[in-house]
Amino acid sequence: MKNILAALLAFFITHISFSQNDEFTDGYIITKDAKIVFGDLAYRGGKEAHTSCILKAKNGQLTEYFPDELNGYGYVGGVLYNAVPSDAVFAKTIIKGSLSLSQYENKFYLHQSDQLYNLNKDGLESVRPLLESCLTTPEINKNLKFKEKALRQLVISFNQCQNADFTSFDAKKPDVQMEYGLIAGFTKTSLQFSESYQYEYLQGDFESSDPFYGLAINLSLPKTVRGLSFQQEIQFTNSSRYNFQTSERTTETKYYDTWIEMKEMLFPFSAKYAPWDISGFHPYIQVGITYNTLSAESLVQTTSVRGNVVTPEEDRENPFDVKESNLTTWYGLGLTREFKSVKTDFFVRYFSGRNVSNTARLQAQNSRMSFGLLISYIQVFY
């Protein structure tokens, strides 16, 4: 198993290294005098895409441009950004036409010729005279609001009314997106046994905090369903638990030292839903089921004290049996950030308690809380 994991790790790192060579893609800049210069543009995500762009010349020289130096920039067949020098940002273009619409975070801008309308600063009513030159008042009242969908329809209607050509610059979404990743973190588990006189040394909580590691593969259909994906993982973890119990009796006292070692292999399958985009970060919720395989070794050392006499008793090995396999449900919350070919996930998960005891009249509820990191290589299919 270690050899397999090492090979997969080498494959993953190799793909990551290759992806680093693909930082630039076909693009163009729009100069202040409206000239279009084609070249290789750095692919940037999040706020970086709105603060500057980097152009690579044929000789390999890199030049960084800021919003006050250009009219805009874009990627061939992809996204276009318009410069808004007053806010020192490149705003993402939603509609390009006689009247254009662009957006940065929750700010919206309308462009017509050399005129820029900053709707958040100037107010929505600042563009009403322009819109009324072609559109009806009811349509303007219906769509003149700080909503991307409404403003999009308003700008499209205006361009259609003027018989002007326009282009929608929605980013091209892949049909299928696959992610192959390495997952690691730590798990806090609690093993609670039901009360039983026969197993009094198993009373109380057996808690443990242990690392886990594994592999994950995620499938999504961005063009069909936004934000929904399905993830399959394999995880490995070993845990050590210790508990000390005292049993007071009429004539003697018994002291129990109990050790439980568990080795688990988990196969979590889940659905992830990430409908939000907050400055390039995507919070998500996750619901899944897990198939577990479990093996355990346990040891109980007992000491009896009667009066002044201390008597060690014979050690008990494996005083209870565990179920070799089990199925349980779990829930999670996470935060992901996607770059061009790499994706990172931070998450927390809660696995509901499940009975892992295979011993008659003895229940053993094993609950867990996991915190982890997933780093994935992204592969898309159009």
C-alpha positions as CSV (number, residue, x, y, z in Angstrom):
1,M,0.0,0.0,0.0
2,K,2.9,2.4,0.8
3,N,4.4,1.8,-2.7
4,I,1.0,2.6,-4.3
5,L,0.6,5.8,-2.3
6,A,4.2,6.8,-3.2
7,A,3.5,6.2,-6.9
8,L,0.3,8.2,-6.8
9,L,2.1,11.0,-4.9
10,A,4.8,11.2,-7.5
11,F,2.1,11.3,-10.3
12,F,0.3,14.1,-8.5
13,I,3.5,16.2,-8.0
14,T,4.5,15.6,-11.6
15,H,1.1,17.0,-12.8
16,I,1.4,19.9,-10.5
17,S,4.9,20.7,-11.8
18,F,3.6,20.6,-15.4
19,S,0.7,22.9,-14.6
20,Q,3.1,25.5,-13.3
21,N,4.5,25.8,-16.9
22,D,1.1,26.7,-18.2
23,E,0.7,30.0,-16.3
24,F,0.2,32.1,-19.4
25,T,-2.5,31.9,-22.1
26,D,-3.5,33.7,-25.2
27,G,-4.8,37.2,-24.5
28,Y,-4.7,40.8,-25.3
29,I,-4.5,44.3,-23.8
30,I,-6.4,47.4,-24.9
31,T,-4.2,50.5,-24.7
32,K,-5.3,54.0,-23.9
33,D,-5.6,54.9,-27.5
34,A,-7.9,51.8,-28.1
35,K,-5.2,49.7,-29.8
36,I,-5.4,45.9,-29.2
37,V,-2.1,44.2,-28.5
38,F,-2.1,40.4,-28.5
39,G,0.2,38.3,-26.5
40,D,0.6,35.8,-23.6
41,L,-1.3,36.9,-20.5
42,A,-0.8,35.5,-17.0
43,Y,-3.9,33.6,-15.9
44,R,-4.9,35.1,-12.6
45,G,-7.8,34.4,-10.3
46,G,-9.5,36.2,-7.4
47,K,-8.6,39.8,-6.6
48,E,-5.3,39.6,-8.6
49,A,-7.3,39.6,-11.9
50,H,-8.9,42.9,-10.9
51,T,-5.7,44.7,-9.7
52,S,-3.3,44.2,-12.6
53,C,-2.4,42.1,-15.7
54,I,0.9,40.7,-16.7
55,L,1.9,40.5,-20.4
56,K,4.8,38.3,-21.7
57,A,6.6,39.6,-24.7
58,K,8.1,37.3,-27.4
59,N,11.6,37.7,-25.8
60,G,10.1,36.5,-22.4
61,Q,10.1,39.9,-20.8
62,L,7.2,40.5,-18.4
63,T,5.3,43.8,-18.1
64,E,2.7,44.5,-15.4
65,Y,-0.1,46.9,-16.2
66,F,-2.5,48.6,-13.8
67,P,-6.0,50.1,-14.4
68,D,-4.7,53.7,-15.0
69,E,-2.5,52.4,-17.8
70,L,-5.0,50.6,-20.0
71,N,-8.6,50.6,-21.2
72,G,-8.8,46.9,-20.4
73,Y,-7.5,43.4,-21.1
74,G,-8.9,40.0,-21.9
75,Y,-8.3,36.3,-22.7
76,V,-9.0,35.0,-26.2
77,G,-12.4,33.2,-26.1
78,G,-12.7,34.1,-22.4
79,V,-13.2,36.9,-20.0
80,L,-12.8,40.6,-20.7
81,Y,-11.9,43.2,-18.1
82,N,-12.6,47.0,-18.4
83,A,-10.4,49.5,-16.5
84,V,-12.0,51.7,-13.9
85,P,-9.1,54.0,-12.9
86,S,-11.3,55.9,-10.3
87,D,-11.6,52.7,-8.3
88,A,-8.2,51.4,-9.3
89,V,-9.7,48.1,-10.6
90,F,-10.3,46.1,-13.7
91,A,-14.0,45.3,-13.7
92,K,-15.2,42.0,-15.3
93,T,-17.3,42.7,-18.4
94,I,-20.7,41.1,-18.4
95,I,-22.1,42.7,-21.6
96,K,-20.1,44.5,-24.3
97,G,-22.0,46.6,-26.8
98,S,-23.1,50.1,-27.5
99,L,-23.9,50.1,-23.8
100,S,-21.7,47.8,-21.7
101,L,-22.0,46.4,-18.2
102,S,-19.1,45.4,-16.0
103,Q,-18.8,44.3,-12.3
104,Y,-16.3,44.1,-9.5
105,E,-17.5,42.3,-6.4
106,N,-20.8,44.1,-5.6
107,K,-20.0,47.2,-7.7
108,F,-21.5,47.7,-11.1
109,Y,-20.4,50.0,-14.0
110,L,-22.1,51.1,-17.3
111,H,-19.9,52.2,-20.2
112,Q,-21.1,54.1,-23.3
113,S,-18.4,55.5,-25.6
114,D,-16.0,57.4,-23.2
115,Q,-18.7,57.8,-20.6
116,L,-18.4,55.7,-17.4
117,Y,-21.3,55.4,-14.9
118,N,-20.3,54.2,-11.5
119,L,-23.7,53.0,-10.3
120,N,-22.6,52.5,-6.6
121,K,-21.1,56.0,-6.4
122,D,-23.3,58.0,-8.8
123,G,-26.5,56.1,-7.9
124,L,-28.9,54.1,-10.1
125,E,-30.8,57.2,-11.1
126,S,-27.8,58.7,-12.8
127,V,-28.3,56.5,-15.8
128,R,-32.1,56.9,-16.1
129,P,-32.0,59.7,-18.7
130,L,-29.7,57.6,-20.9
131,L,-32.0,54.5,-20.6
132,E,-35.2,56.5,-21.2
133,S,-33.8,57.6,-24.6
134,C,-34.8,54.1,-25.8
135,L,-36.5,52.0,-23.1
136,T,-39.9,52.4,-21.4
137,T,-40.2,53.6,-17.9
138,P,-41.8,50.3,-16.6
139,E,-39.0,48.2,-18.0
140,I,-36.4,50.5,-16.4
141,N,-38.2,50.5,-13.1
142,K,-38.3,46.7,-13.2
143,N,-34.6,46.1,-13.8
144,L,-32.8,49.2,-12.5
145,K,-31.5,47.6,-9.3
146,F,-28.2,46.4,-7.8
147,K,-28.7,42.9,-9.2
148,E,-26.5,41.3,-11.9
149,K,-29.3,39.4,-13.6
150,A,-31.6,42.5,-13.7
151,L,-28.9,44.9,-15.0
152,R,-27.9,42.3,-17.6
153,Q,-31.4,42.2,-19.0
154,L,-31.6,46.0,-18.9
155,V,-28.4,46.5,-20.9
156,I,-29.3,43.7,-23.4
157,S,-32.7,45.4,-24.0
158,F,-31.0,48.8,-24.5
159,N,-28.6,47.4,-27.1
160,Q,-31.5,45.5,-28.9
161,C,-33.5,48.7,-28.9
162,Q,-30.7,50.5,-30.6
163,N,-30.2,47.6,-33.0
164,A,-26.6,47.5,-31.8
165,D,-24.4,44.3,-31.7
166,F,-23.5,43.1,-28.3
167,T,-21.5,40.2,-26.8
168,S,-22.0,38.3,-23.6
169,F,-18.6,37.6,-21.9
170,D,-19.6,34.8,-19.7
171,A,-16.6,32.6,-18.8
172,K,-16.6,29.4,-20.8
173,K,-17.5,26.5,-18.5
174,P,-16.3,23.0,-19.0
175,D,-18.6,20.1,-19.5
176,V,-16.8,18.0,-17.0
177,Q,-14.2,18.9,-14.3
178,M,-12.2,16.2,-12.5
179,E,-10.0,16.8,-9.5
180,Y,-7.4,14.4,-8.2
181,G,-6.1,15.2,-4.7
182,L,-4.2,14.4,-1.6
183,I,-6.1,14.7,1.7
184,A,-4.7,15.0,5.2
185,G,-5.7,16.3,8.6
186,F,-6.4,15.1,12.1
187,T,-9.5,13.4,13.7
188,K,-10.8,13.7,17.3
189,T,-12.7,10.5,18.2
190,S,-14.7,9.5,21.2
191,L,-15.5,5.8,21.9
192,Q,-18.3,5.3,24.4
193,F,-19.4,1.9,25.8
194,S,-22.7,1.0,27.2
195,E,-22.9,0.2,30.9
196,S,-22.2,-3.4,31.7
197,Y,-21.1,-5.1,34.9
198,Q,-19.3,-7.7,32.9
199,Y,-17.2,-5.0,31.2
200,E,-16.8,-2.4,33.9
201,Y,-13.3,-1.6,32.7
202,L,-14.8,-0.2,29.5
203,Q,-16.8,2.5,31.3
204,G,-16.2,6.2,30.5
205,D,-14.9,7.8,27.3
206,F,-12.0,6.6,25.3
207,E,-10.9,9.7,23.4
208,S,-8.1,10.2,20.9
209,S,-6.7,12.7,18.5
210,D,-4.9,11.2,15.5
211,P,-3.7,12.2,12.0
212,F,-5.3,10.8,8.8
213,Y,-4.2,10.8,5.2
214,G,-5.5,9.6,1.9
215,L,-6.6,10.3,-1.7
216,A,-9.6,11.9,-3.2
217,I,-11.3,12.3,-6.6
218,N,-14.0,14.8,-7.3
219,L,-16.4,15.0,-10.3
220,S,-18.5,18.1,-11.3
221,L,-20.5,19.2,-14.3
222,P,-20.0,23.1,-14.3
223,K,-22.0,23.7,-17.4
224,T,-25.0,21.6,-16.3
225,V,-25.2,22.1,-12.5
226,R,-23.5,25.1,-10.8
227,G,-21.7,24.4,-7.6
228,L,-22.6,20.7,-7.2
229,S,-19.9,17.9,-7.3
230,F,-19.4,14.4,-6.1
231,Q,-16.4,13.2,-4.2
232,Q,-14.9,9.8,-3.5
233,E,-12.1,9.3,-1.0
234,I,-10.0,6.7,0.7
235,Q,-8.5,7.5,4.1
236,F,-6.2,5.7,6.6
237,T,-5.9,6.4,10.3
238,N,-4.6,4.7,13.4
239,S,-5.7,5.7,16.9
240,S,-4.6,4.9,20.4
241,R,-6.9,5.2,23.4
242,Y,-6.3,4.8,27.1
243,N,-8.6,4.8,30.0
244,F,-8.2,4.3,33.8
245,Q,-11.1,3.0,35.9
246,T,-11.5,2.3,39.6
247,S,-14.1,-0.1,41.0
248,E,-14.8,0.1,44.7
249,R,-16.1,-3.1,46.3
250,T,-16.9,-4.1,49.9
251,T,-13.7,-6.0,50.5
252,E,-11.4,-4.9,47.7
253,T,-10.7,-2.2,45.1
254,K,-9.9,-3.0,41.4
255,Y,-7.9,-0.7,39.2
256,Y,-8.2,-1.1,35.4
257,D,-5.7,0.2,32.9
258,T,-7.2,-0.3,29.4
259,W,-5.5,0.3,26.0
260,I,-7.4,0.1,22.7
261,E,-5.5,0.4,19.4
262,M,-7.6,0.8,16.2
263,K,-6.7,0.8,12.5
264,E,-9.3,2.1,10.1
265,M,-9.7,2.4,6.4
266,L,-12.5,4.7,5.3
267,F,-14.2,5.2,2.0
268,P,-16.2,8.4,2.2
269,F,-18.5,9.3,-0.6
270,S,-20.2,12.7,-0.6
271,A,-22.1,15.4,-2.4
272,K,-20.6,18.9,-2.2
273,Y,-22.6,22.1,-2.9
274,A,-20.8,25.5,-3.2
275,P,-23.3,28.1,-4.6
276,W,-21.4,31.1,-3.3
277,D,-18.4,33.0,-4.6
278,I,-16.8,35.4,-2.0
279,S,-13.8,37.2,-3.5
280,G,-12.6,34.0,-5.2
281,F,-13.4,31.8,-2.1
282,H,-16.2,29.2,-2.3
283,P,-17.8,28.1,1.0
284,Y,-19.6,24.8,0.7
285,I,-21.7,22.2,2.5
286,Q,-21.1,18.5,2.3
287,V,-23.2,15.4,3.0
288,G,-22.0,11.9,2.7
289,I,-21.8,8.2,3.7
290,T,-18.7,6.3,4.7
291,Y,-17.9,2.6,4.5
292,N,-15.4,1.7,7.2
293,T,-13.2,-1.3,7.7
294,L,-11.9,-1.6,11.2
295,S,-9.5,-3.8,13.1
296,A,-8.7,-3.4,16.8
297,E,-6.4,-4.7,19.6
298,S,-7.1,-4.1,23.2
299,L,-5.4,-4.9,26.5
300,V,-6.7,-4.7,30.1
301,Q,-4.3,-4.8,33.0
302,T,-6.1,-5.3,36.4
303,T,-4.8,-4.8,39.9
304,S,-6.7,-5.9,43.0
305,V,-6.2,-4.3,46.4
306,R,-7.5,-6.2,49.4
307,G,-6.5,-4.6,52.6
308,N,-2.7,-4.1,52.3
309,V,-2.3,-6.8,49.7
310,V,-1.8,-5.8,46.0
311,T,-2.4,-8.5,43.5
312,P,-1.9,-8.1,39.8
313,E,-4.3,-10.2,37.8
314,E,-3.7,-11.8,34.4
315,D,-3.9,-9.4,31.5
316,R,-6.9,-9.7,29.2
317,E,-6.2,-9.4,25.5
318,N,-9.0,-8.3,23.2
319,P,-11.7,-8.3,25.8
320,F,-14.3,-7.2,23.2
321,D,-14.8,-7.8,19.5
322,V,-15.2,-5.0,16.8
323,K,-17.3,-5.1,13.7
324,E,-14.9,-5.4,10.8
325,S,-17.0,-3.1,8.5
326,N,-19.7,-0.5,9.0
327,L,-21.6,2.2,7.2
328,T,-22.3,5.7,8.7
329,T,-23.4,9.2,7.6
330,W,-21.5,12.4,8.0
331,Y,-21.8,16.1,7.4
332,G,-19.2,18.8,6.6
333,L,-18.5,22.5,6.0
334,G,-15.6,23.7,3.9
335,L,-13.9,26.6,2.1
336,T,-12.2,26.1,-1.3
337,R,-10.1,28.3,-3.5
338,E,-9.5,27.4,-7.1
339,F,-6.5,28.5,-9.2
340,K,-5.8,27.6,-12.8
341,S,-4.9,24.0,-12.3
342,V,-4.8,23.6,-8.5
343,K,-7.5,23.7,-5.9
344,T,-7.3,23.8,-2.1
345,D,-10.0,22.8,0.4
346,F,-10.1,23.4,4.1
347,F,-12.9,21.5,5.8
348,V,-14.5,20.2,9.1
349,R,-16.6,17.1,9.2
350,Y,-18.7,15.4,11.8
351,F,-19.3,11.6,11.6
352,S,-22.4,10.5,13.5
353,G,-21.8,7.8,16.2
354,R,-21.9,4.2,15.1
355,N,-21.9,0.9,17.0
356,V,-18.5,-0.8,16.4
357,S,-18.9,-3.6,19.0
358,N,-19.5,-7.1,17.8
359,T,-19.8,-8.4,21.4
360,A,-23.3,-9.4,22.7
361,R,-24.9,-7.0,25.1
362,L,-22.1,-4.4,24.7
363,Q,-22.6,-1.2,22.6
364,A,-19.7,0.9,21.5
365,Q,-20.5,4.2,19.9
366,N,-17.6,5.7,17.9
367,S,-18.1,9.4,17.0
368,R,-15.5,11.6,15.2
369,M,-14.8,15.1,14.2
370,S,-12.3,15.7,11.5
371,F,-10.3,18.8,10.4
372,G,-8.4,18.6,7.1
373,L,-6.8,20.0,4.0
374,L,-7.3,18.7,0.4
375,I,-5.0,19.8,-2.4
376,S,-6.2,18.8,-5.9
377,Y,-5.0,18.9,-9.5
378,I,-7.8,20.0,-11.8
379,Q,-8.5,18.5,-15.2
380,V,-11.3,19.9,-17.4
381,F,-13.1,18.5,-20.5
382,Y,-15.0,20.7,-23.0
